[in-house]
Amino acid sequence: MGNDRSGTGAETVSGPGYALLLAAGPAGKQRLMDAAAALPQLAAVPPAALLGTPGGASVVQLVDPADPQTVLTHLRTAAAHPGPVLVHLAGQLTLDAKQRLPHLALARTTPRTARYTALPWHWLAAELGRRPPGSTVVVADLVADETAWPPLRAAGPSGLAAGLTLYGTVAPAPSKRGAPSKREMATPEYSRAFAGLLRGAAERPPLVLLHQRAALEAGLGSGPELLLDGAGPDEAYPAPDAAPGPDAAGWAGQTGPAGAARLAGAAGSAGAAGPVAVTPPSMPPGPPESFLSADPRPAPPSPRPPQPTHAPLPPPPRRAPVADPLAATHAAIFEAANSGRHSEAASMAAAWEQEALRTTGPRSDEAIHWLEVRADLSRIAGDPARACELWLAVADARLGNGEPVGHPEVEGAVDRAHHQWQFVQDRARASALAPPLMELRSRVPGRRPGALEAVRRRAELLRAPARTR
């Protein structure tokens, strides 16, 4: 499952490497770590040393992303890379309030919204776990908030390492000092030590040794923090239908054949009394066993409903009439949006999207459908930049599922992204959206001649200095 169990750092996949350096955390008082401070020193490490690949490497930095889908897109890019991959995470862990599963907090995450605004840890594990053995390493420098630390401390390092080769550290949130509302902010000392050792080395040492030295230099090991030493359970992720019964053991759930049989038995008895599940996607979407909640997983939603009636330009492809099992839900969402209650509509759509993500996975038709709904709601709310971002994510997800570039759904998503981009007035946001749009347009030119050239022309205008009167 993408693991390098030898700890030598000698990946079994050759060729240029790919590194994704992610620093994330909530804004304001909810932030527990100065995660971005980890990146300058990591970025100063020669890419070949960072990955241990003589052929060089590509390094991508992602600082304070706000949307889990944005992070998921970057993870999928890393997972699709043919050579060795390193993902470095700096930030904080939290639990969602409903299922109590671990999430990496992002810029808009709050205790109430973690379920919708943070990155589920099992997305990371599922995406990277599909890669060849020995090709992928995750390095984590994390703090866990008050909700995440107690169960993580009880589960131990294996609580995060299922299916991953994971090095690094997880520490409890810094204690509050003085006034009750004031708290020290943690600093990524492990990341700094890790980067410093790599900069001073002629070649990357074995990862086990590198981890041990970095932890020692950062002064770790004598406190309450957990050290992640690259060792994790060898079991694959549980099958999507292996939902735990009421007696499942939470974060510290059983692993191994006995535990798998126990969970499978619980799923079988629950399935006999519940609805028939939809066919699961090829990639296991669920969390590792050690993250499964003690409550039964909710039943999957109905199969994917049709496009919302308020579709953005250009119009969606014609489809045969089908009954919409969520007609009342769609009506309520779009009634709120068209009445100006945009936050209410967005919250309802996000809740349904999260339900689809948990039950059928991020690549499922259901999840993509609700991503499309969110894109259309952004259009109605007058946020073309956000609508463009979401339609780009839809197109990327469909292409990632193997849909051909000429498929009407793929072409429609790219066309809508392009259409919304033309209405983005903020030069900085329009410029930032131009490269991914051009990349997709080069793959999906659409039915209208000159679409790619139109994107290039506007991108050039955006790069030119703004005229002043």
Backbone hydrogen bonds, N-H to C=O, Kabsch-Sander energy under -0.5 kcal/mol:
donor,donor_aa,acceptor,acceptor_aa,energy
2,G,131,R,-0.6
5,R,3,N,-0.7
7,G,4,D,-0.9
11,E,9,G,-1.2
12,T,134,G,-0.9
17,G,56,G,-2.3
18,Y,84,P,-1.9
19,A,58,S,-3.1
20,L,86,L,-2.4
21,L,19,A,-0.6
21,L,60,V,-3.2
22,L,20,L,-0.7
22,L,88,H,-3.1
23,A,21,L,-0.5
23,A,62,L,-2.5
24,A,90,A,-2.5
27,A,107,A,-1.5
30,Q,27,A,-1.0
31,R,28,G,-1.6
34,D,186,A,-2.7
35,A,33,M,-2.0
37,A,34,D,-1.3
38,A,35,A,-2.1
39,L,36,A,-1.4
42,L,38,A,-1.2
43,A,39,L,-3.3
44,A,40,P,-1.1
45,V,42,L,-1.3
49,A,46,P,-0.9
50,L,46,P,-2.3
51,L,47,P,-2.1
52,G,48,A,-1.5
53,T,48,A,-1.4
56,G,53,T,-2.1
58,S,17,G,-2.1
60,V,19,A,-2.8
62,L,21,L,-2.8
64,D,23,A,-3.2
64,D,62,L,-0.5
70,T,67,D,-0.7
71,V,67,D,-1.5
72,L,68,P,-2.6
73,T,69,Q,-2.2
74,H,70,T,-1.8
75,L,71,V,-2.5
76,R,72,L,-2.4
77,T,73,T,-2.0
78,A,74,H,-2.3
79,A,75,L,-2.9
80,A,76,R,-1.7
81,H,77,T,-0.5
81,H,78,A,-1.3
85,V,135,S,-2.6
86,L,18,Y,-2.3
87,V,137,V,-2.4
88,H,20,L,-2.8
88,H,86,L,-0.5
89,L,87,V,-0.5
89,L,139,V,-3.0
90,A,22,L,-2.3
91,G,141,D,-1.6
93,L,143,V,-2.9
94,T,103,H,-2.3
96,D,101,L,-1.7
100,R,96,D,-1.1
103,H,94,T,-2.9
104,L,119,L,-3.1
105,A,92,Q,-2.5
105,A,103,H,-0.7
107,A,65,P,-2.4
109,T,106,L,-1.6
114,A,110,T,-1.0
116,Y,113,T,-1.9
117,T,113,T,-2.4
118,A,114,A,-1.7
119,L,104,L,-2.6
121,W,102,P,-2.4
123,W,120,P,-1.4
124,L,120,P,-1.1
125,A,121,W,-2.1
126,A,122,H,-2.2
127,E,123,W,-2.6
128,L,124,L,-2.3
129,G,125,A,-2.0
130,R,127,E,-0.8
131,R,128,L,-1.6
134,G,3,N,-1.0
135,S,132,P,-1.6
137,V,85,V,-2.0
138,V,165,T,-2.8
139,V,87,V,-2.8
140,A,167,Y,-2.9
141,D,89,L,-2.9
142,L,169,T,-2.5
143,V,91,G,-1.8
144,A,171,A,-2.8
145,D,93,L,-2.4
149,W,145,D,-2.6
152,L,148,A,-1.9
153,R,149,W,-3.1
154,A,150,P,-1.8
155,A,151,P,-2.3
156,G,152,L,-2.6
159,G,156,G,-2.2
160,L,157,P,-1.8
161,A,157,P,-1.4
162,A,158,S,-0.7
163,G,233,P,-1.0
164,L,161,A,-2.6
166,L,164,L,-0.8
167,Y,138,V,-2.7
167,Y,165,T,-0.5
168,G,228,L,-1.8
169,T,140,A,-2.4
170,V,226,L,-2.2
171,A,142,L,-2.1
173,A,144,A,-1.4
177,R,182,K,-1.1
182,K,179,A,-1.8
184,E,175,S,-1.0
186,A,32,L,-3.0
189,E,187,T,-2.4
192,R,188,P,-2.0
193,A,189,E,-2.5
194,F,190,Y,-2.8
195,A,191,S,-2.7
196,G,192,R,-2.6
197,L,193,A,-2.3
198,L,194,F,-1.6
199,R,195,A,-2.5
200,G,196,G,-1.5
201,A,198,L,-0.9
208,V,7,G,-1.8
210,L,206,P,-2.8
211,H,207,L,-2.9
212,Q,208,V,-2.2
213,R,209,L,-2.5
214,A,210,L,-2.4
215,A,211,H,-2.6
216,L,212,Q,-2.0
217,E,213,R,-2.7
218,A,214,A,-2.0
219,G,216,L,-1.3
220,L,215,A,-3.0
226,L,170,V,-3.2
228,L,168,G,-2.9
228,L,226,L,-0.5
229,D,227,L,-0.8
230,G,166,L,-2.3
242,A,239,A,-2.5
243,A,241,D,-1.5
248,A,245,G,-2.1
252,A,249,A,-0.7
253,G,250,G,-1.1
253,G,251,W,-0.5
259,G,255,T,-0.6
260,A,256,G,-2.7
261,A,257,P,-2.6
262,R,258,A,-2.1
263,L,259,G,-2.5
264,A,260,A,-2.7
265,G,261,A,-2.3
266,A,262,R,-2.0
267,A,263,L,-2.5
268,G,264,A,-2.4
269,S,265,G,-2.1
270,A,266,A,-2.1
271,G,267,A,-2.9
272,A,268,G,-1.4
273,A,269,S,-0.7
273,A,270,A,-0.8
274,G,270,A,-1.0
291,F,288,P,-2.2
292,L,288,P,-0.5
292,L,289,E,-1.5
311,A,309,T,-1.4
327,A,324,D,-1.5
330,H,326,L,-2.8
331,A,327,A,-2.5
332,A,328,A,-2.3
333,I,329,T,-2.4
334,F,330,H,-2.7
335,E,331,A,-2.1
336,A,332,A,-2.0
337,A,333,I,-2.1
338,N,334,F,-2.6
339,S,335,E,-0.9
340,G,337,A,-1.6
341,R,336,A,-2.5
342,H,340,G,-1.6
345,A,341,R,-2.1
346,A,342,H,-2.8
347,S,343,S,-2.4
348,M,344,E,-2.0
349,A,345,A,-2.3
350,A,346,A,-2.5
351,A,347,S,-2.1
352,W,348,M,-1.9
353,E,349,A,-2.4
354,Q,350,A,-2.6
355,E,351,A,-1.9
356,A,352,W,-2.1
357,L,353,E,-2.8
358,R,354,Q,-2.4
359,T,355,E,-2.0
360,T,356,A,-2.8
361,G,356,A,-0.9
361,G,357,L,-0.8
364,S,361,G,-1.4
368,I,364,S,-2.2
369,H,365,D,-2.5
370,W,366,E,-1.9
371,L,367,A,-1.6
372,E,368,I,-2.1
373,V,369,H,-2.1
374,R,370,W,-2.2
375,A,371,L,-1.9
376,D,372,E,-2.3
377,L,373,V,-2.4
378,S,374,R,-2.0
379,R,375,A,-1.7
380,I,376,D,-2.2
381,A,377,L,-2.2
382,G,379,R,-1.5
383,D,378,S,-2.8
387,A,383,D,-2.2
388,C,384,P,-2.7
389,E,385,A,-2.5
390,L,386,R,-2.4
391,W,387,A,-2.4
392,L,388,C,-2.4
393,A,389,E,-2.0
394,V,390,L,-2.2
395,A,391,W,-2.5
396,D,392,L,-2.5
397,A,393,A,-2.4
398,R,394,V,-2.5
399,L,395,A,-2.6
400,G,396,D,-2.4
401,N,397,A,-1.2
402,G,399,L,-1.7
403,E,398,R,-2.1
407,H,404,P,-1.9
411,E,407,H,-2.8
412,G,408,P,-2.7
413,A,409,E,-1.9
414,V,410,V,-2.2
415,D,411,E,-2.8
416,R,412,G,-2.4
417,A,413,A,-2.2
418,H,414,V,-2.6
419,H,415,D,-2.7
420,Q,416,R,-2.6
421,W,417,A,-2.2
422,Q,418,H,-1.5
423,F,420,Q,-1.6
424,V,421,W,-1.6
425,Q,423,F,-0.7
427,R,425,Q,-0.5
430,A,426,D,-2.7
431,S,427,R,-2.6
432,A,428,A,-2.2
433,L,429,R,-1.8
434,A,430,A,-1.1
437,L,433,L,-1.8
438,M,434,A,-2.9
439,E,435,P,-2.5
440,L,436,P,-2.2
441,R,437,L,-2.8
442,S,438,M,-2.2
443,R,439,E,-0.9
444,V,440,L,-3.2
451,A,448,R,-1.1
454,A,450,G,-1.9
455,V,451,A,-1.8
456,R,452,L,-2.2
457,R,453,E,-2.4
458,R,454,A,-2.1
459,A,455,V,-2.4
460,E,456,R,-2.1
461,L,457,R,-1.9
462,L,458,R,-2.4
463,R,459,A,-1.6
464,A,460,E,-1.2
